[in-house]
Amino acid sequence: MSKTAIITGGNKGIGLAVAKDLISKNYKVIIGCRDTSKGKMAQEYLGNNAHFLELDLSKPASVLQFVKQINTHFSEIDVLYNNAGLIYRDFELTEEGYESMISVNYFGAYRLALMLLENLHRSSGRIVQVTSLSMYLAREFNLDFLHSKTGFSPSSRYNLTNLFRSMFALELENKLKKTSISVATAHPGVTKSRQSRPYEVKKIKKSFYTYFSTNIQTGIAPIIQAIEADNVSAERVYAPKIFGFYGQPATMQHNKLVYNEELRNKLWTFTANELNLDL
Ligand SMILES: NC(=O)c1ccc[n+]([C@@H]2O[C@H](COP(=O)([O-])OP(=O)(O)OC[C@H]3O[C@@H](n4cnc5c(N)ncnc54)[C@H](OP(=O)(O)O)[C@@H]3O)[C@@H](O)[C@H]2O)c1
C-alpha cells in the first residue's frame, strides 16, 4: 500500500527534490506551501500523486487550517518531513511578533508536529526534522532577546534555529518513547538546492557556496534515509559521510549542546509556554 508523506516547503529546493524522489517510490506527497501559485506549479510538476495545501508556518491560523484539512482528507500520515525554512534572513518580525527564522524554522516545526501527533500515531508514523551543519557553529544557548535586534545577526540566528531543531527532535523522541511514532533528524550538507525548482532557472548568480556545495541528489540522500530506514533515532543525525559535506549518507553526532538534557527541557518548556502548546 502506498504511504503518505507531508513535506513542508515542498515547492522548491530540497523539499521539492525529496517530494520527487518519494513519488518515484510510490508515495502520495502533500506539499505544504505558503504561496498558492508556487504550490500549484509544484503540484503540476510532480504529477498525480502530489497534493498542494496552503501552509504558512509563521501564521498559527494557517497551521491550524492545514492540520484540519489534513485530518479531513488524509486520516493516516506516515511521514512528516519538517523541511521549510528561512536561511540567513535579515531581522524581521512575523505578524505574531516573533523573529522570522525562529518562527518558521523552529516554532512552525514544533507547532505542526505536535498538532499532527494523533494522525501520525494512527499509522505508526515518523517525524523527520531537517537541521544543518550550521548547528555546530551555535556556541551559546540563549533564550533571551530572541525577538529583538539585540545580538542578532542572520548567520548566528540561523545557526541557533538549527541547534533548536536538533534539540527539539531529540526531546520529542524522548517524550514519544512509549508511542509508535519515530523521530529522525537529517541535514543535506551544503547543497545546490536551486537545482530543484518546478521551473527553469535561467541563470544562477554564483556565490561562495556555489563552488563547494554538492548536487541535490547528494543532499537529499541522508533525508531519504531518515525517512525510509527501519530503525531510526534522533540521537544521531543523517548527513553526507565525509565531514557532513560529501559522500553517501551516514549518521553522526549533533552539536554537543543537543545532548544537554537540562537545556533541552528548558527549550521545551519555553516553547510550550510561548506557543501555548504541549503534549
Ligand atoms: N540548502 C542547503 O545546503 C541546506 C543545508 C542545511 C539545511 N538546509 C535546510 O533545508 C531546508 C530547505 O532548504 P533549501 O535549500 O531547499 O531552501 P529553499 O530553496 O529556500 O526552500 C525553502 C522552502 O521553505 C519554504 N518556506 C519559507 N518560509 C515558509 C513559511 N513561512 N511557511 C511555509 N513554507 C515556508 C519556502 O517557500 P517559498 O518558496 O514560498 O519561499 C521554500 O519552499 C531549510 O529548512 C534549510 O534550513 C538546507
The ligand as a Gaussian input file, in Angstrom:
#p B3LYP/6-31G(d) Opt

LIG

0 1
 N       20.467000      24.018000       1.016000
 C       21.303000      23.632000       1.963000
 O       22.501000      23.452000       1.714000
 C       20.787000      23.361000       3.357000
 C       21.730000      22.922000       4.309000
 C       21.269000      22.607000       5.591000
 C       19.925000      22.724000       5.908000
 N       19.055000      23.171000       4.971000
 C       17.639000      23.291000       5.365000
 O       16.844000      22.615000       4.419000
 C       15.601000      23.281000       4.248000
 C       15.353000      23.512000       2.765000
 O       16.457000      24.253000       2.264000
 P       16.526000      24.735000       0.730000
 O       17.945000      24.985000       0.439000
 O       15.706000      23.828000      -0.123000
 O       15.817000      26.165000       0.884000
 P       14.843000      26.950000      -0.133000
 O       15.132000      26.563000      -1.543000
 O       14.955000      28.386000       0.266000
 O       13.395000      26.380000       0.255000
 C       12.816000      26.706000       1.488000
 C       11.363000      26.310000       1.463000
 O       10.765000      26.734000       2.701000
 C        9.572000      27.459000       2.368000
 N        9.158000      28.418000       3.395000
 C        9.791000      29.532000       3.821000
 N        9.043000      30.183000       4.721000
 C        7.899000      29.478000       4.877000
 C        6.724000      29.644000       5.651000
 N        6.532000      30.708000       6.454000
 N        5.739000      28.716000       5.565000
 C        5.891000      27.643000       4.757000
 N        6.957000      27.436000       3.969000
 C        7.959000      28.348000       4.032000
 C        9.922000      28.173000       1.054000
 O        8.744000      28.659000       0.422000
 P        8.812000      29.932000      -0.603000
 O        9.180000      29.374000      -1.953000
 O        7.436000      30.491000      -0.555000
 O        9.854000      30.874000      -0.085000
 C       10.584000      27.013000       0.324000
 O        9.636000      26.125000      -0.189000
 C       15.697000      24.596000       5.058000
 O       14.935000      24.483000       6.221000
 C       17.176000      24.742000       5.380000
 O       17.376000      25.339000       6.647000
 C       19.453000      23.495000       3.705000

